Amino acid sequence: MSEFQDVRVVVTGAGRGLGRGIAETFARAGARVMLGARTLAPAEEAVAAIRAAGGVARAVECDVTRHADCTALIAATVEAYGGVDVLIHCAADIPHGGLGSVSDEKLETGLASIAKAAWWLLDAARPHMARAPGGGRFIAIGSVNGTVSVVPGMTAYGMAKAALLAFVRGAAIDVVGDGITVNAIQPGLIATDNARRVLGEEGLAAYGATVPAGRAGTPADIAHACLFFASPAAGYVTGASLVMDGGASLAPGSGGRGDILRDRLRAQVEG
């Protein structure tokens, strides 16, 4: 039997892309998954696919920029599955632009969807995760942008992701006494459906050529890291962040024209 059999998992931003990939991976591992998504139709399609493959999943409409929606998502999971063991915050409303080119509304939406939502979600789930067999797990999907690297024209997004990482470090201490771990994953460019739509396979291949690992990341790469942080094997890991960018942030000056391409591509679809 899988170590995730019947584990109760919440994933935000789960209707598409990286969030959907994470949800599907946990469902295949035997978990009972609640998909939170701002647009319900794609999440319901993901639920149907999970169920068709023999998994257990439900979906709830959730705009994580709203405190009430975050609280309602946790309440719906408790009602459906009896509790929450693992919470993965993947949703992000990405504010594109640098200083002077982002409206107050977009700046607030970015901060709320990325950093404030993490606070609201963990706060709501904390009493339930404290009762999770083997301990609760909170995993935030951050970014290398704003933390280990800088992408021109993405200052607002990088700031929000940096705030998320600060939350992970502080909250890890806040809830360690409840048996809950809090960790982050910091991806580079991930080859999601949206990335393929924007860049095409040729564009993704061109980006991959600038990465030391030789390719863009995949949702499966990030999902497998989530499985580790959610597993008993990671019970002694908290307040940590795992950079997953194929080594791109280790060699930012090695690509010449490739660096320019990489920055342009990441500015469009990173996260």
N, C-alpha and C positions, 0 to 999 in steps of 0.2 A: 504494500500500500504506500502511496506517495506521502511524503511528510506534509504535503499541503492538502491532503484529503479533507474536505469539509471546512477548511480554513475560510474565514469570512473576510473578503477583500473588497475594498472600495477603491475605485480608480476614477479620478476626475479627468475631464478632457478625453473621455474614452470613446466618443463616437467615431473618431477618425484617427489616422496616423499613428503616432507613437503610443498614445493612450489606448487605442484599440488593440495594438499589438501586445501591449502589456496585459490587458484584460484577457485576451485570448490565450496568452501563455499561461497565466495562472489558472484559467479554466481547464486547460489541457492537463495541468498538474493536479487537478482534482478539487480546486478551490471553488467556493460559491462566491460569485463575483457580482458586485453592484456597479453598474456603469453610470457615472454622472456625466451629463453632456448638456451644453447650452441649447443645442438643436437636437430634439429627441429622435427624429426620424433616422438619422444615421446610427444612433446608439441602438435603436430597436432592430436595425438590420444586423448590427454586430451581435446582439443577443440571439437573433434567429440563427446566425451562423454558428455561434457557440453551442446552442441547443441541438442543432443538426449534427454537430460533432460529438454529442453525448455529454456536453457540459451543463453547468447550472449557472444561470445569469439572469439578471433583471436590469432594467434601465429606469433612471429617474431624470427628469428635466432639471437642470441645475445651472444657474448662472453664478459662478463662483465670485463674481464681483459684488454679490449681495450676501450679507451676513446671514439673513434668514434662509436663503437657499442652501448655504453650507450646512446650517443646523438641520434643515429638513432632509438633506441627503443622508446624514448620519442617522436621523430618526427613522427614515425609511429602511435603511439597512438593518437596524436593530429590530424593526417590526418584521421584516422579511426573514432574517436569518438568526435573530436572537442575540446579536452582538456584533462587534467589530474587532478583528484581530490585526488586520493589516490595512493601512491607509496610504495610498500612493497619489500624490498631488502632481498631476501632469498638465493640467489646464493652464493656458497662458494666452491673454489677449495682447499680442505683441505690438508695442508702440514703436513704429518706425520713425526715426529722425534724431537729429542731434540738437544741441542747445539752440533755442530760438525757432525751432521748426516743429515743435510738438505742442499741441494745444493743452490747456489745463485739463480738459475733459479726457483726452487720450492718455495723458500722463497719469491721471488718477485711475483710469481703467486698467492700465498696465500694472500699476502698483497694487491695486486691489486684487486683480486676478492672480497675480503671482505671489506676492508677499503677504498681503492682508488675508487672503484666502487660506494660506497655510496656518496662520494663527487661528482663524475661525474654525477651520476643520479639526485641527488637533484639540482645540479647547472643547469642542462639542463631543469628540470621540474619546477623549481622555478617560472618563469614568468607565467606559465600556472596554477600552483597550487595556486598562489596568486589571481587568478580570480575564484577559485572554490567556488561555493555556500556553505556557511557555513564554509569555510576555508579549506585549503589543509592539507593533512595528510601524513607524511613520517614515515614509520615503518621499523626498522632494526631488522633482526633476528640475534641476537648475540649468546652467549653461556655462561654457567656458568664457562666453562674452561677458565682460564686466567683472570677471573674477581672476582669470589668468591671462586674458587677452582682451584687446579692444578692437571692435569693428567700426570703422568710420560711419557716421550716420545712424548708429544704433545706441546712442548714449542713454536714452530713456529706458530701453529694454535692458541694457547692461546694468543700469542702476537698480532696476527692479529685481533682477536675478542676483545681484550682490546683496540686496536686502534679504532675499530668501535664504541665502547662505548664512547670513548673520543670524537669522531666526533659527536655523537648524542648530547652530552651535549653542545658542542660548537656551533654546527649548530642550535640548538634550539634557541639560542640567536640571531644568525645571521639572521634568517628568521621570528622571532616572529612578527616583524613589518609588514610582508606580510600576516599575518593571517594564517601562516602555523605552525603546531605542529610537533615536531620531537621526537620520542620515540623508545625504544628498548624492545624486549622480549628476555630473556636469558633462553633458554631451557636446560634441561639435556638430557639424552638419550630419543629419540623419536622412537616409534615402526613404522618405515617406512618400505616399501617393501625391501629396502636395508638392514636395520637392521635384518629383518626376513631372508633374503638370507644369511647374514653372520653368524647370531647367531642361527637361527631357533626359533620356538616357545618355546622350552625348555630353550634355552639360555636367551630369553627375560623374561621368567617366573623366572629364577634364578636371573637375575638382579633385577626384580621387588621385589623379596623377600628381597633385601638389601635396598630398598627405604622405608622411613617411610610411604608414601602413599600406599605402597603395590603393586605398578605396575610401568611399564615404562609409559612415556607420549605417547600421540597419536597426529597425525596431527590435529585432531579436537580440542584438547585442545589448541593448539597454534593458530589455525584459529579463535576460539572464542575470544581469547585475542586480535587478530588483529581487529576483528569486533568492540570490545570496543574502542580501540585506534582510529579507523577510524570513530567512531560515534559522533554525536553532544554531547553526554554525556561526552566525553573526551575533550571537547573544552578548558578546563582549565588545561589540563595535557600536559606538554612539558618538554623535557629534562629528562624524567623519564625512568627507566628500571624495568621490571617486571621479577623476577626470577621464572621460572616454571620448577622445578626439583623434585616435589613431596616431598620436604623437605630433599633431599639427602645431600645438602650442609650444612644443619643445624646439622647433626649428622654424620660427616665423620669418627668418630672413633668407631661407634657402631656396625659395622658389622662383625668384625673379618675376617674370610676367605671371607665373602661376600664383604668386602671392596676391597680385591685383585681382586675378580671376577669383581666387578663393574668397577674398573679402567681399567682392560683389555678390557672389552666390550666397555667402553666409548672411549678408545683409538682407537678402530677399526672403530666405526660408529657414534660417537657423532656429533651433529651439525645440 
